[in-house]
Amino acid sequence: MPISPADFDAIFTEGARFPWPSGHTLRIELREVAKLELPTGRLVARDNGIRVADPFDETQAFAHSVKNGSYTVVLAIAEPEARSYGARPRAAAAKVVISAEEVASWEIALRPGQRMADLADDAFFGFAVDSGQGCFLDLSTLPFLRRLQRDETELDAARDRVMRDCHAELMDPQAGTNIVLFDCGMGDGAYPTWLGRGVSGEIVCFATDLELLSHSSGRPPT
């Protein structure tokens, strides 16, 4: 069977502690980092450094759309309780909050053409990361990201901020849209995004598991 969703309730709990076999403990800090503009309601999750195709198509975005609007992006930052050489905060998960309704069920967010029936056991659809970072943006904002990738100066500065703060935001003043960049806790690899639905069946959020806490010993009982 395909993978099960992460324990997002635990990951997005302020102050939750996750011990590691090494003896270190990570504590969760929740940060509301930006309001993401989704003028088309089509969310894209991707590596901010991998080149945007020219031309791009709608398969870059998730198949399920939401009402156009401005939505809060929340990061679950895993902070080491005891700093040691090389230790730094890392993002454990990133979420786009669509509504305040509680999540009743999770499903993998699919792009057009993807089918759950095509997945092998323990497999998932996700976005590839080759730069250690990801981002959220609207489908219509992909040309702006492509321009940033060609120039690189502004994008490189934002990527440096991600290394320092775990997140950054880039604004397109012409379109009034933005890109929210975030650290990927486990670095390069592939990361699944999950779609959360409320009891009504409506989309409540999109949450990307950055897989950092899957390597912990799990959250201890409270």
N, C-alpha and C positions, 0 to 999 in steps of 0.2 A: 504494500500500500504506500501511497505518497506520504511524505512527512506530515507530522502533526504540528499545529501552530505552537509557537513559544508561549510560555506563561506570561502573557502581556499584562495581566492584572498585577502580578508580582513585579515585573520589570518597571511598570509605570506607577510604582508606589514610592513616594518620597521617603527617603531614609531606609529603604529596604537594604538588608545586608546579605552579601553573597560570599561565603568563604570559598577558598580554593585549596586544593590538595597541598599546595606549597606552604600553606599557613597564612597567606595573605588574605585580606578581606576587602571587598569592594562595597562601597555604600552608594546608593542611587541618589542623585540629585536631579530633579525635574526642572527643565528650563523651557519656557515659552520663548522661542528665539525669533519668530517672525510671523507676519501675516502673509500667507501665500496667495497671490492673485491667480485665480483660475477663470479667465474670461470665457473659455470654451467648456469648462467643466471636465476637461480631459487631462488627467494627471499623468505625468511622466516621472519615473524614477530611474536614474542612470548614473554612471560614472561621469563626473563633470569634465574629465580629461580625455575620454575617448571621443574621437572626432564625430561630429554630427554629419550624417550623410547629406549630400547635396545633389538632388533634392531629397528631402525626408518625406515620410508618409505617415498616415495615421496609425500604423501598426507600432509606432514608437510609444504610444500612450496605452494605458489600460483600456480594456474594452468597455468597462462600466464607467459611465460618466455621472457627474453630480451637477446640481444647479450651479450656474456660474456665480462666482462670489469670491470673498476673501476668507481664508481659513487659517486657523492657528496651527503652527508647526511646533510640536513639543519633542524635545530630545530627552531621553533617559541617559544621563551621564554617569558612568561608573567611576567613582573617585576612590583611589587607594586610601585606606584609613591610615596607613603608615607609609610615607613617601620614602622610597629608596632610589638609588641611582637608576636612571632610565625610566622610572615609573611616572606615568602621567595619566590624567583623566582620559577616558575613551568613551565614545558613544556606544551604548548597548542596543539602542533601538531609536527609531525616528518615526514620528506619527503625524499625520495630517488629520486634524479633528474636524469632522463635517457637522456633527451635532452633539449635544450633551447627553443624548440617550445612551444607556448602558449597552454594551455589546452582548448579544445573546448567542451569536455564532460567528465562526471565522471560516473563510475560504481563501484559497490562494487567488490573488488578483491576476487575472489573465490578460494577455494582449490578444488582439484579433488574430485568429488562426491557431491559437493554442488550445489544446483540449486535455483535460485531466486524464482521460482514458489513454492518452499516449504516454503517460508517465510510468516509468518502471518503479519497483519498490524503493522506498527511501529517496526518491528523486523529487525535484521541484523545479518550477519555472522561477527564474530570478534574473537580476541584472548583473552582468559581469563587471568587476572592479579591477582595474590595473594600476590605479594611482593611489589607492588607500582611502579614497573619498567618494562620496556619492552626492546626489542633489535631487531636489524636487522642483518641478517647474510645470507650467501649462504647455500643452502641445503647441500652441501658437508662439511660445517663447523660444522654441528650438533655433530659429534663425538668429536670435540675439546671442544664444550660447555659441553658435557657430562663428559669429563675428568675434566674440571674445576669444575663442580658440585660435583664430587667425592672428590676432594682435598679441595676445598672451599677457601683456603688461598688467591689465586690470585683473585678469583671471589669476595670474600668479600671485598677486598681492592678496586676493581673497583666499587662495589656497594656503598662503602663509598664516592668515588669520585662523583658518580651520585648524592648522597645526597647533596654534596657541590656545584657541578658545573652544575647539570642537565644532564650531559653526561659523558661517559668514553669510552675508546677503549681497546680491548684486542686483541693481535696479536698472531697468531699461526706461530712461526718462521719456523716450518718444512714445512708447506703447503703454506706459504705466504698469508694466508687469515686472516680475522679479524672479530670481533664482535663489533658492535656499540651499546652501552647501552644508554638508555635514561630514564629520569623521566616520569612518567605518571601523568599528572596534577591532575586528580581526584582520584588518588590512586588505590585501588583494584576495580575490576569490569571487564568489557569487552569493547574492543575498536575495531571499524571497520577500516579497511584499504581500501582506495579508489584508483582505477586505473584511472589515467587521460590520455585521448587520445587527440592528436592534430587533426587538420582538415584532415590530411592524414589518420587518423585511427591508426597511430602508437602510441605505449605507450610512454608518455612523462614523467610520474612520478608515484610513489606510495606515497600516503599520508595517514598517520594514524591520525585520529581525536582523541585527548586525552580528548576531551569533556569539558575541563575547561571553555572555553568561551561560551558554550551553557548555562551556568548558569549566564552569565552576562546579562546586560540590552540591549546588542547589541551595535555595533559600531555606534556612533552618526554620523549624516550626515556631510560631509565635505564641 
